[in-house]
Amino acid sequence: MESFKAGQTVVRRDVHRTGRVWSEHALRVVADTGEALVVACPPGAETRWPALYVKARDDGDRSVRTEAFDAMATGVWELTCAVWQETELLLWKPPAAWFSVNAFYTASGLRNWYVNFEHPTRRTTNGFDTFDLTVDLVVDPDLTGWRWKDEDEYAHVRRLGIITDTEHQAVDAARDQVLAMLAERSGPFADAASWSAWRWNPAWSPPRLPERSPAS
């Protein structure tokens, strides 16, 4: 499959093992190389998320996210249209990695790094598929500190059987890999200054999802 072009709109989909789409997110390509696909979006980028996820965000009620995972375990959920809010996002995703490295920006600059543990990518005609594995690592903008996030939700989806033992082992290995990258200042962390200086290209409008999304 050919590389995506800079500025092209692509769709990241999180796809459950049943083949059902869990979420969709419109992004623009910053670079597509053999090392990694780099994509970005500003506030206003179109998304489709599970309705319970959107409710949890809008209500500020984290317990509703647990209900969303319970629905995932049953294989039955509804998607609703939403938009990316508050931050500009820059995402670095090596194709075979069980994680992506994300950077979140506000008007004052880089707010934090965010490592999302997820499936390796599978390219599609208009983007790529993966699957979020719940646990995350939040890293200070200057790389001096970090903390694990959503360990409770990770334990819950493990109990539900959403994440298999094989996936759990892959996540454990990916955790070690990311911590080594931080210690060695490799990957995106090798060029933290350039990442800190990045901002969304104002010539690009917020990306939109295709009018007719693949069936979920």
C-alpha positions in Angstrom: 0.0 0.0 0.0 1.3 3.4 -0.9 2.4 5.9 1.7 0.0 8.6 2.8 0.8 12.2 1.7 1.4 15.1 4.0 -1.8 17.0 4.6 -4.0 14.0 3.6 -6.9 13.2 5.9 -6.8 9.7 7.3 -9.1 7.8 9.7 -7.8 6.0 12.8 -10.3 3.2 13.8 -10.2 1.2 17.0 -11.6 -2.2 15.9 -12.7 -4.8 18.4 -11.8 -8.5 17.8 -15.4 -9.0 16.7 -14.7 -6.7 13.8 -17.0 -4.0 15.2 -15.7 -0.4 15.2 -15.2 1.0 18.7 -14.1 4.5 17.6 -13.1 6.6 14.6 -10.9 9.7 14.6 -10.2 11.9 11.6 -6.5 13.0 11.4 -4.2 14.7 9.0 -0.9 13.2 7.9 2.3 15.1 9.0 4.7 12.4 7.7 4.6 8.8 6.6 8.0 7.0 6.6 9.2 3.5 7.1 9.9 4.3 10.8 6.5 5.7 11.7 3.2 7.3 10.6 2.9 10.8 12.1 -0.6 12.3 12.2 -2.2 15.3 13.9 -5.5 17.1 14.6 -6.7 20.3 16.2 -9.8 20.9 18.3 -12.8 20.3 16.1 -11.6 17.2 14.3 -14.4 14.8 13.8 -14.7 11.6 15.8 -17.2 8.8 16.4 -17.0 7.4 19.9 -19.1 5.0 22.0 -22.1 6.9 23.3 -21.3 6.0 26.9 -17.7 7.4 26.5 -19.1 10.7 25.2 -21.6 10.8 28.1 -18.7 10.2 30.6 -16.7 13.1 29.1 -19.7 15.5 29.0 -20.9 14.6 32.5 -17.5 14.3 34.1 -18.5 10.9 35.4 -15.7 8.4 35.2 -17.9 5.6 36.3 -19.8 5.7 33.0 -16.5 4.7 31.3 -16.8 1.4 33.2 -20.2 0.9 31.8 -18.7 1.5 28.3 -16.3 -1.3 28.9 -19.0 -3.6 30.1 -20.9 -2.9 26.9 -17.7 -3.7 24.9 -17.6 -7.1 26.6 -21.1 -7.9 25.4 -20.2 -6.8 21.9 -23.1 -4.3 21.7 -22.6 -0.6 21.8 -23.7 2.6 19.9 -21.4 5.1 18.3 -22.1 8.8 18.4 -20.6 11.8 16.5 -18.3 14.0 18.5 -15.3 16.3 18.0 -11.8 16.4 19.5 -11.6 19.0 22.2 -9.2 21.4 24.0 -5.8 20.3 22.6 -3.9 19.9 19.4 -2.6 16.4 19.0 0.5 15.0 17.3 0.7 11.2 17.2 3.7 9.0 16.3 2.9 5.4 15.5 5.5 2.8 14.3 3.6 0.1 12.4 4.6 -2.9 14.5 4.6 -1.2 17.9 2.1 -2.0 20.6 1.9 1.7 21.5 1.8 5.2 20.0 3.5 8.3 21.4 1.2 11.3 21.5 1.9 15.0 22.3 -0.9 17.3 23.5 -0.6 21.1 23.0 -2.5 24.1 24.4 -2.1 27.8 23.6 0.9 27.9 25.9 2.7 25.0 24.2 3.3 21.3 24.8 1.2 20.3 27.8 2.4 16.7 28.1 3.4 13.5 26.3 1.0 10.6 26.4 1.9 7.0 25.5 -1.2 5.0 24.4 -0.8 1.2 24.5 -2.6 -0.3 21.6 -2.5 -2.9 18.8 0.0 -2.6 15.9 -1.5 -0.9 12.9 -3.2 -2.4 9.9 -3.3 -0.1 7.0 -6.6 0.6 5.3 -7.4 2.5 2.1 -8.2 5.6 4.0 -6.2 5.3 7.2 -5.3 2.6 9.8 -6.9 0.3 12.3 -5.7 -0.5 15.8 -7.3 -1.2 19.2 -6.8 0.8 22.4 -5.6 -1.4 25.3 -6.7 1.1 28.0 -3.6 1.7 30.0 -1.5 4.8 29.3 1.7 6.6 30.4 1.6 10.4 31.0 5.0 12.0 30.6 6.0 15.6 31.7 6.8 17.9 28.8 10.4 18.1 29.8 10.6 14.3 30.1 11.7 14.6 33.8 8.7 12.6 35.2 6.0 10.2 34.3 3.0 8.3 35.7 0.8 5.4 34.7 -2.8 6.2 33.9 -6.0 4.1 33.9 -4.5 1.0 35.6 -7.9 0.5 37.3 -9.6 0.4 33.9 -6.9 -1.9 32.5 -7.5 -4.4 35.4 -11.3 -4.2 34.7 -11.0 -5.0 31.0 -8.6 -7.8 31.9 -11.3 -9.3 34.2 -13.9 -8.9 31.5 -11.6 -10.8 29.1 -11.4 -7.9 26.6 -7.6 -8.1 26.8 -6.3 -11.6 26.4 -3.2 -13.0 28.2 -1.3 -12.7 24.9 -2.2 -9.0 24.6 -1.3 -8.5 28.3 2.2 -10.0 27.6 2.6 -7.6 24.6 1.6 -4.6 26.8 4.1 -5.6 29.5 6.9 -5.8 26.8 5.7 -2.5 25.3 5.8 -0.8 28.8 9.5 -1.8 29.1 10.2 -0.7 25.6 8.7 2.8 26.2 10.5 3.3 29.5 13.8 2.4 27.8 13.0 4.9 25.1 12.5 7.6 27.8 15.7 6.6 29.5 17.7 6.6 26.3 15.9 9.6 24.8 15.2 7.6 21.6 12.3 7.7 19.2 10.4 11.0 19.4 12.1 11.7 22.8 15.4 12.1 20.9 14.1 15.3 19.3 12.0 16.6 22.1 12.8 20.2 21.3 11.3 19.9 17.8 8.3 18.2 19.1 7.9 21.0 21.7 8.0 23.6 19.0 5.4 21.9 16.8 2.0 23.5 16.2 -0.9 22.7 14.0 -0.6 24.0 10.4 -3.3 26.8 10.3 -3.6 26.3 6.5 -5.2 22.9 7.3 -8.8 22.8 8.3 -9.9 20.3 11.0 -10.2 16.9 9.4 -13.6 15.4 8.8 -14.7 11.8 8.7 -16.0 10.3 5.5 -19.8 10.8 5.1 -20.3 7.1 4.7 -18.3 5.3 7.4 -17.5 1.5 7.1 -20.2 -0.5 8.9 -19.7 -0.9 12.6 
